[in-house]
Amino acid sequence: MAEDVMEMLIGATGETVKRDDDTSRSHMVAGENAERVGDRIGAVNEYRKALQFNTENVDAAFRLAYCLDLVGESDEAISLYEHCIDVGSGPAHINALVNLAICYDDQGSYRRAEKCLRQVLDTEPNHPRAKLFMKDIESSFDMEIDEDAEKNLTARSALLETPVTDFELSVRARNCLKKMSINTLGDLLRITEAELLGSKNFGETSLQEVKDMLATKGLRLGQGLEEQHDVVRRSVYEKLKGTPQEYMLSKPVSELQLSVRARKALQVLNISTIGDLCARTEAELLGVKNFGSTSLDEVTKKLGDLGLELRQLSPEEGGIPTDQVPEDVLPQTESDILADIQAAVAEAALAESSGEMVTEEPAQKSDPES
């Protein structure tokens, strides 16, 4: 494979280029500089030259493959990633396997993609990108059998619409689910154990009943939320692909050095990487107990320092562009609220000194947000 790749790179001239490591490194640096200024074509040319003078320059082969993939030359990119895997080791070898898996996935070669990701996870079981894309690959296998895809979808939809009253649950469990407006199996997939246990009279026994019932159908509590979050995370990675911020998404969230309160809230949401955090909205974070505007300000500032941000709701999800939101319903800052309080106190003091009684309905204020 390596010889074929080198022939493809050098090919047209038919000349044998003598190995020169210094010249190869010089072209490698030139390629990196071209990437920094957004000149991908220039970077491709420099990385090609770097490989001509040293066919074992794995870093040049990897960067060349990456740039070629971004400009749509996926076939050559795949060959170069395979070359990196054949001759490379360490981080370059791991990254080449992950990127090659994504290329295979784009081509519909799910088995090849799975093989690459399993090699990564055998070496680094907690590799965040490999774990994320492995879930996507596993979910893609069903798509290989076109004639069964529609049947499977119809069957799943019918299953999720099954009323919970069709199953043998205790009277207490049924009544609790009814009070929470949980009527179907699909509803149960969109709720967590903690939410169920937070309902009055719903204890561990009732919880185990529900879990056992779902297990008989190959389902589990919160499964729908997990699937939704996986899709969102993937869209965040795709949106930032090829940008300077991409490599930060796989970093552990601990690198943000957040306060204890903020860290505990992220643990409740199972947020372990910066990419997980960027896939969440302000509303999701504020929905966690003890996570308020101060913690939200802290998180958004830390992400902003890296050129990142929390996910914004799309119009389809009910989001409204900030420039279209009326000023009177925009989130207030803490300084705005403090100013309102001070003004109200001053007005009350003035009224008291003049012997008047001021009656005013409390203003409707939104929670402090950054």
N, C-alpha and C positions, 0 to 999 in steps of 0.2 A: 504493500500500500504506500509506504514512504517514497519509494522510487517513482511511482505513478504521480504522486503529488508534486514531486520536484520536477518531473518532466513537464507537467502542466504549467508550472511556474516559469520555467526557464525556456522550455520548448522551442519557441519560434526561431531563435537565433541559431540553435544547434551547436553553440559554443560551450565548452567546458570552462566554468569559472573556478579559478583557484581559491581554495578556502582562505579567508582573511578575517579573523575574529574581530580585529579592531575596526575594519570597515563595516562589518556586520553590525557591531554595536553602534557605530556612528549613524547608520541608516535607521537603526532601532530608535535612537533618541530623536531623530528627525521625524519619524513616524508618530511618536508620542506627542511631540510639539504640534504636529499638524492636527492630531485629534483634539488637543486642548482648544484650538481655535476653531473647531468645527469643520476642518477640511478633511473629510473622510476619504475622498478620492486621492488627495495628496498622501494621506496616511497609508492607503492601500499600496501606492507605488513605492513608498519608502520601505514598508514591511516586506514587499516582494524582493527588493534589492537586499535587504538584510538576510533573507533566506537564501538568496543566490550565493552570497559569500559565506554562509554557514547554514547548511541544511539541518543542523541539529539545534538551531536557535529556537527552542520551544516557545519562548515568550513572544518572539516575532510571529511564529506560526499561529499562536493563539490570538494575538491582536489582529492579525490579518483575517483570520476566520471570523472574528467578531465584527470587524468593519464590513466584510463582504456580506455577512448575514443582514446587517442593517441596510445595505444598499440593494438587497434583493437577490444576491448571488448565492442562494442557499446550497446549491449542489457543490460548488467549490468550497464553501464554508464547511460543509459536512466532511468532505475529504480531508480538509486541514485539521478539523477537530479529531478525526480518526488518527491522523498522523501524530498529533500531540499525545494522544493516548498510547500510541505504539512506542514512542521514544521518551515521553515525559514522565515525571514523578512529582509527588508533593502537591501543593496547591494548584499548580497549573494542570496537573492530571485530573484532579477533582473537578475544577471549574470546566475543563473541556468536556468531561462526562456529563455534567449538568446541562451545559449549553447544547451538546449533541443530542441529549434526550429531548430538549425543547424543539430542536430542528426536526427530529424524527416524529415528534407529536404533531407538528404542523403539517407533515406529509401524510399523516394517518398511519405511520408505522409504530403502533402502540407497543407491540412486543419488544421491538428494538429499544424503544424509549424506556420501557420498564427495566430491561436488562442493564442499561446504563445507570439508571437511578439506584438499582439494587447494589451495584458495585460501589456507588458512593456511600450508601447507607450501611453497607458491610464495614466500611472503613470509619465513617463518621455517622453513627446512628441518629444523632440529633441535628444533622445538617438541615437548617430551616428551609432552604429553597428546595432541596431534594425531597423533603417530607411533604411540602406543599404540592409540588408537581406530581409526586407519586399518587396523591389522592386524585388528582385530575386524570392521570393515566388510568388508574383503576376504574374510575367512573366512565372512562371512554371505551372500555372493552365491550360494553353492551351495544355500542354503536356499530361494532364490526358486523353484526348480524342484522342487516337492514330489514329483512322480512319479519323479524321478531320485535323490532324496536317499538313499533306502534302498539303491538299487543301488550308489551311489557308496560308501556306508559299508561295504557287504558286500565290495565289490571291494578297498577299502583294507585292511580287516581281513585278507582273504585274502592280500594282497600282503605285509603286515607279518609274517604267519605263515610266509612262504616260507623254507625252510632255506637257510642261506648255502652249504651244500654243493651246491645246485642251480646255483651260478654257477662260472665258470672262474676259480678263484683258485690261486695257487701253493701247493705243499705247506707251505711255511713259514708263509704267511698263514693257511692253514686250521688248522694245528696251534696257532698262537698264539691264534686265536679260540676254538678248542676248550678250551684251557687256561683262558681267561677266561670260560668258560661262555656264550659268545656263539653262539647257535644259529640265530637268525632275523634277518631284516632289521629287525624291530621292536627287537631287542636292540641292534643297531648304532645305531639312532636315539636310544638312551638312554645313549650313551657318547661321550666327547669325543676329539679327536685326541690330547691330552696323555695321557689314560688309556691309549690304545692304544700310544703310543710309550713309555710307562712299562713295558710288558710286555717281558720278556726275549726277545731275538731278533726283536722286531717293530720294523723300521726304516722309513725314509722310502719305500723301494720298496714294501714291503707296504702302507703307509698309502695310497700313491697308487693301488695296485690296488683297495683297498676303496672309496676315494672315487670312482674311475672307475666301479666297479660300481654304486654307489648312484646316481650321476648318470644312468645309463641309465634309472633308474626315477623320476627327478625327486625324489630324496631326498638327504639329506646327514647327516653325522655330527652328533649332538647336537640334531637337529631336534625330537625328542620332548621333550627337556628345555626347549627354547625355547618350545614350544607350552604346556607345563605352566606355565612361569613367566609367560607372557602372561596366562593365565587367572587366576593368583594375583594378579598386579599389578592386574588389572581389579577383582577382588573387594576388594582393599585400597582402591582409589579409591572404589568404591561404598559401602563401609562408612563411610568418612569424609566422604562427600558431605554438604554442608550444615553441617559443623563448622568451627571456627576453624582446625583443623589441615589442612584440605583443600588450601589454597593452598601449604603447605609441601612437599607431595609432589612437585611439579614442579621444586623447587629443586635445583640441582646438589649432589651429595654433598660437594663441596669446601667448601661453606658450614659444614659441621660442624667444619672445621679439625682433622681427625684426625691422628694421628701417621703418620710415613712407613710404618711396618710395617702399620698398619691400612689405610692407603690402598692399598698394594700388594696386600693381600689382596682388597680390594673390586674392584680392577682385574682380578684373576684371574677373578672371578665376573661381570665385565662390568656392575658396578653403577655407574651414572652419575648417578642421581638419588636423592633421599631416599625417593621412592616405591619405587624398585627395592630399596633397603635394607630398608624395612619389609615387603617381600614375602618376605624371607628369614628362615630360622629360625636359632636358635643353633647347631644341629647343622651346618647348611650352612656357616656361617662358621668354626666350629671344624674343619671338614674341610679347610680350606685350610692348606697348609704354613706354619709360623711364625706362625699366628694362634692365640694361646692365651687363657687366662682374662683376662690383663691387657688385651689388645686388646678382648676381648668386654666387659669392664667399661667400657672407654672408650666403645665404641659405644653400649651401652645407656644410659649416663649422658647422652651427647649427645642421643640421641633422647628420653630422659625429660625433659630440659630443655625440649623442644618439645611435650611432651604426646603423644609417639609411642612406639612400641615395636616390637620385632621380632615377626614373625608367630609365633603359637602354633599348634602342631599340633592339629587337631581330633580328636575321638575316633575318627572314621572313618579318620584317617591314623595312628592309633596313639598319639595324644596323651592324656595323663591330666591332669585338672584338678589344680592344685597342692594344693588342700585335700583331695584324695583320695590323695596320695602319702605313703607311710609316712615318718616322720621320718628313719629310718635310711638311706633312699636318696635323700633330698633333696640337691641339689648343695651341696658344702662351700665356704665362703669361705676365702681365704688365711689369715685369722686363726684359723679353726678348725683348719686343718692345722698351722699353726705351734704352736698350743697342744698338739696331739697329740704333735708332735715333742719339745717341751720336756718334756712329761710322761714320755715314753719315756726321754729322756736322764736325767732325774732318778731314775727307777726303776732304770735300769741302774747309775747311780752308787751308789745306796743298796745295791743287791745286791752290787756289787763290794766296797764297804766292809765288808759283813758276811760276805764270803767265800763267797757263794752264786752259783750260775750260773743266770741267768734265760734260759730259752728260750721264745720267743714267735713264733707264726706272724705274718707281716706282715699287718696289717689291710688289707682291701680298700677302697681309697678311690677315689672318683671324681675326675676332674680338677677343679681349682678352677673354679668358675663363679660368676658374680655372681648 
